[in-house]
Amino acid sequence: HRFPELAFVSVESGVGWLLFVLEAFDWQWTNAGIHKEHPEYDLLPSEYFRRQIYGCFWFEEHGLAKALELYPDNLLFETDYPHPTSMSVGPQSAAVPPRDYASRVLEEVPDRVVEKVLQGTASRLYRLA
């Protein structure tokens, strides 16, 4: 809460875990009395996330659509190139090319969200535009 302009980006960790963690944090905050112990925090954990935290995905199938629905301004697509766990197709990899994966998992996602995930959010976040 002290540095509202400071942005954090979680890379190489996917986004499927975000749904559970943010829901659990919000529940604990609201129902376990934590908000009473720390009145200086005026937002729910998920609201702090929406304000200044970002996550990246590159291989996920399950939960991605819901994560994009709930946090369309906070998720970015990455390929993790050139690490061994990246989407780069190589002799040791069964990965599909990044363009094929993105086309498939983002097919049902609204165009405005696809633009954010593939370019807009990164451009804004890293001040490239």
Summary of the structure (lengths in Angstrom):
residues: 129
radius of gyration: 16.5
end to end distance: 26.7
largest distance: 55.2
contacts: 317
relative contact order: 0.16
helix: 45%
strand: 9%
